């Protein structure tokens, strides 16, 4: 696997973070927005968090509704037939490596800030969420736009 991702486009991708409330649902929704049903996308966390209103607001700014997202854990996954797991926190990376110990699944780690740690005014907090959203969008396009060549 290259640094940008797999050599061929995966058919099923899992995005994983700590609580499946901000980073991984954003990534799942962005990927689904860009690639529709070409690829199966899911997200999970180590623990089930609560829906995050700032994440909903940040995604709403780009026309993507995640307000109905229900946080899931790895144990909630009905299917574990993923070609690629993209982890967004150190904890989820360790869990994914453990989860895939006996499977032929690529696991890639994208260090992604935890926007919930942002403090200050509403606008300052929203900037942290926007930075996560925009960073994930760029990485997802780079990872999955294989037929367009490396960007």
C-alpha positions as CSV (number, residue, x, y, z in Angstrom):
1,X,0.0,0.0,0.0
2,X,1.3,3.4,-0.9
3,X,1.2,6.3,1.6
4,X,-1.9,7.7,-0.1
5,X,-3.8,4.4,0.1
6,X,-4.3,1.2,-1.8
7,X,-3.1,0.5,-5.3
8,X,-6.6,-0.4,-6.4
9,X,-9.8,1.1,-5.1
10,X,-11.3,-0.8,-2.1
11,X,-14.9,-2.0,-2.3
12,X,-15.6,-1.5,1.4
13,X,-14.1,1.0,3.8
14,X,-14.6,1.4,7.5
15,X,-13.7,4.8,9.2
16,X,-12.9,4.4,12.9
17,X,-12.3,6.8,15.7
18,X,-12.8,6.9,19.5
19,X,-16.6,7.5,19.9
20,X,-18.0,7.5,16.4
21,X,-19.5,10.9,17.0
22,X,-17.3,13.4,15.1
23,X,-14.4,12.2,13.0
24,X,-15.5,8.9,11.7
25,X,-19.1,9.9,10.9
26,X,-17.8,13.0,9.1
27,X,-15.5,10.8,7.0
28,X,-18.2,8.2,6.3
29,X,-20.6,10.9,5.2
30,X,-18.0,12.7,3.0
31,X,-16.9,9.5,1.3
32,X,-20.5,8.5,0.6
33,X,-21.2,12.1,-0.7
34,X,-18.2,11.9,-3.1
35,X,-18.4,8.2,-4.1
36,X,-22.1,7.3,-3.6
37,X,-22.7,3.6,-3.9
38,X,-19.5,2.8,-5.8
39,X,-18.0,1.8,-2.5
40,X,-19.6,0.6,0.8
41,X,-18.8,2.9,3.7
42,X,-19.3,2.5,7.4
43,X,-18.0,4.0,10.6
44,X,-17.4,2.8,14.2
45,X,-15.8,3.8,17.4
46,X,-14.3,2.1,20.5
47,X,-17.2,3.5,22.5
48,X,-20.6,4.9,21.5
49,X,-20.6,8.6,21.9
50,X,-23.4,11.1,21.5
51,X,-24.3,12.8,18.3
52,X,-22.3,16.0,18.2
53,X,-24.1,19.2,17.3
54,X,-21.0,21.0,16.1
55,X,-20.2,18.1,13.7
56,X,-23.7,18.3,12.4
57,X,-23.4,22.0,11.9
58,X,-20.0,21.7,10.1
59,X,-21.3,19.1,7.7
60,X,-24.5,21.0,7.1
61,X,-22.3,23.9,5.9
62,X,-21.3,21.7,2.9
63,X,-24.7,20.3,2.3
64,X,-24.3,17.0,4.0
65,X,-26.8,15.9,6.7
66,X,-25.4,13.7,9.5
67,X,-28.1,14.6,12.0
68,X,-29.5,11.1,11.9
69,X,-26.2,9.3,12.5
70,X,-26.4,6.8,15.3
71,X,-22.9,6.1,16.8
72,X,-21.8,2.5,16.5
73,X,-19.0,0.5,18.1
74,X,-16.8,-2.2,16.5
75,X,-19.0,-4.8,18.2
76,X,-22.1,-3.3,16.5
77,X,-20.7,-4.0,13.0
78,X,-22.9,-6.5,11.1
79,X,-20.3,-7.1,8.5
80,X,-16.5,-7.2,9.0
81,X,-15.6,-7.7,5.3
82,X,-13.8,-4.5,4.8
83,X,-10.9,-4.1,2.3
84,X,-9.6,-1.0,4.2
85,X,-10.0,0.4,7.7
86,X,-9.0,4.1,8.1
87,X,-8.3,4.9,11.7
88,X,-8.5,8.5,12.9
89,X,-7.3,8.3,16.5
90,X,-4.5,6.3,18.2
91,X,-7.0,4.3,20.2
92,X,-9.0,3.3,17.2
93,X,-5.8,2.3,15.3
94,X,-4.9,-0.1,18.1
95,X,-8.4,-1.5,18.1
96,X,-8.5,-1.9,14.3
97,X,-5.1,-3.8,14.4
98,X,-6.5,-6.1,17.1
99,X,-9.9,-6.5,15.2
100,X,-8.1,-7.5,11.9
101,X,-5.4,-9.7,13.5
102,X,-6.8,-12.7,11.6
103,X,-8.1,-10.9,8.5
104,X,-6.5,-9.7,5.3
105,X,-7.5,-6.1,5.7
106,X,-5.4,-3.0,5.1
107,X,-5.4,-0.6,8.1
108,X,-4.1,2.9,7.6
109,X,-3.8,5.6,10.3
110,X,-4.7,9.2,9.6
111,X,-3.9,11.3,12.7
112,X,-6.8,13.6,13.0
113,X,-7.3,16.2,15.7
114,X,-10.2,15.8,18.2
115,X,-12.3,18.9,17.5
116,X,-14.2,18.3,20.7
117,X,-11.2,19.6,22.6
118,X,-11.5,23.0,21.0
119,X,-12.4,25.8,23.4
120,X,-13.4,29.4,23.1
121,X,-16.2,31.1,21.1
122,X,-18.7,29.2,19.0
123,X,-16.8,30.4,15.9
124,X,-13.4,29.2,17.3
125,X,-14.9,25.8,18.0
126,X,-16.6,25.6,14.6
127,X,-13.2,26.4,13.0
128,X,-11.8,23.3,14.6
129,X,-14.6,21.2,13.2
130,X,-14.2,22.7,9.8
131,X,-10.5,21.9,9.8
132,X,-11.3,18.3,10.6
133,X,-14.0,18.2,7.9
134,X,-11.8,19.8,5.2
135,X,-8.8,17.7,6.1
136,X,-10.8,14.5,5.9
137,X,-12.3,15.5,2.5
138,X,-8.9,16.1,1.0
139,X,-7.5,12.8,2.3
140,X,-10.6,10.8,1.1
141,X,-10.4,12.3,-2.4
142,X,-6.7,11.5,-2.5
143,X,-7.2,8.0,-1.2
144,X,-10.2,7.0,-3.4
145,X,-9.6,8.9,-6.6
146,X,-7.2,6.2,-8.0
147,X,-8.3,6.4,-11.6
148,X,-7.4,10.1,-11.7
149,X,-3.8,9.3,-10.7
150,X,-2.0,10.6,-7.7
151,X,-2.7,14.2,-6.8
